[in-house]
Amino acid sequence: MTMTQKEAFNTYYPLIKNNGKVYSKYSLVRAYIALGGEYVETWTSDGLETTNVAKPGDFIVQNLQTESMEKYIICPEMFHKRYKFFYYDKNGAIYIPLGKVFACEYTGESTTFIANWGREMVLKPGDYIACPFPESREVYRIASKEFFETYNFYSE
């Protein structure tokens, strides 16, 4: 049975709190503002991670430095906290990530849970279970390969 986001948070946040480290995202992204209704499937190197439907004003984001170049949707408030405009190229706006996550490797059984955006998200052994840093009110999965293609250990 699929866990709710609250159940997933209550299950995985203690794991993150006890075993996690802070990581900063370093890979550039391309992003544009959604009209609303755009359906996005997030595909990683190991398959379909999740899906989402954009609301007007959401940002559709694509990682540029991962092999799978996965896409996902972020609400405007979160986008502006996590990304800063860098430059325009012939395909649109490129942004520098500012965000950090508190994360640790997941070693349990394959499972699913409802992500903060209300859609099912897969979680597999070897993935990273993460929450935004410093505010930790949700958990989500970052596939292992993509995690190491986009995040570095953060040290001040």
C-alpha positions, -999 to +999 in steps of 0.1 A: +000+000+000+012+035-009+021+057+021+008+092+023+033+121+023+027+125+061+034+088+067+064+089+045+077+120+063+071+104+097+089+072+085+119+087+066+126+120+083+140+102+114+163+082+091+175+114+074+179+131+108+200+103+121+220+094+090+218+124+067+241+150+055+235+184+038+241+184+000+240+213-024+228+211-059+253+222-085+239+213-119+223+239-142+187+236-152+165+250-179+131+263-168+100+279-181+067+291-167+038+267-172+005+278-188-012+252-167-023+216-175+011+205-188+016+168-179+052+159-170+066+125-164+099+124-145+121+097-160+154+088-144+181+063-154+161+036-137+127+043-150+096+064-142+100+082-109+068+102-107+043+124-127+027+158-122+004+183-138+014+219-138-008+247-125-006+281-142+026+299-130+044+267-120+079+262-134+087+232-156+124+224-149+148+202-168+182+191-153+208+198-179+237+179-164+222+144-159+223+117-185+185+113-183+179+151-183+148+146-162+120+171-160+098+180-130+074+207-119+081+232-090+057+258-076+069+295-081+076+301-044+099+270-042+115+277-075+126+312-065+141+299-033+160+272-051+172+288-084+187+320-097+186+332-133+219+327-150+215+334-188+194+328-219+204+303-245+187+296-278+163+272-260+153+294-231+164+304-196+191+287-177+192+288-139+219+282-112+207+261-083+208+276-048+190+248-030+203+223-005+189+191+007+192+170+038+195+135+025+207+099+031+209+067+012+178+045+014+185+008+021+150-006+026+127-024+003+113-009-029+081+010-021+060+040-031+047+070-014+027+101-022+050+130-030+042+165-017+026+173-051+000+146-046+014+120-070+029+086-064+067+084-062+089+053-063+116+047-037+143+020-044+173+007-024+203+029-032+182+060-039+185+090-017+156+101+005+157+139+009+140+169+023+147+206+015+172+222+038+168+239+062+130+237+061+122+200+064+085+196+059+084+170+031+104+141+018+111+130-018+133+106-037+163+113-057+175+084-079+210+074-070+226+081-104+210+115-107+218+123-071+256+119-078+252+138-111+236+168-094+246+171-057+278+176-038+284+173+000+279+207+014+305+221+039+306+257+051 
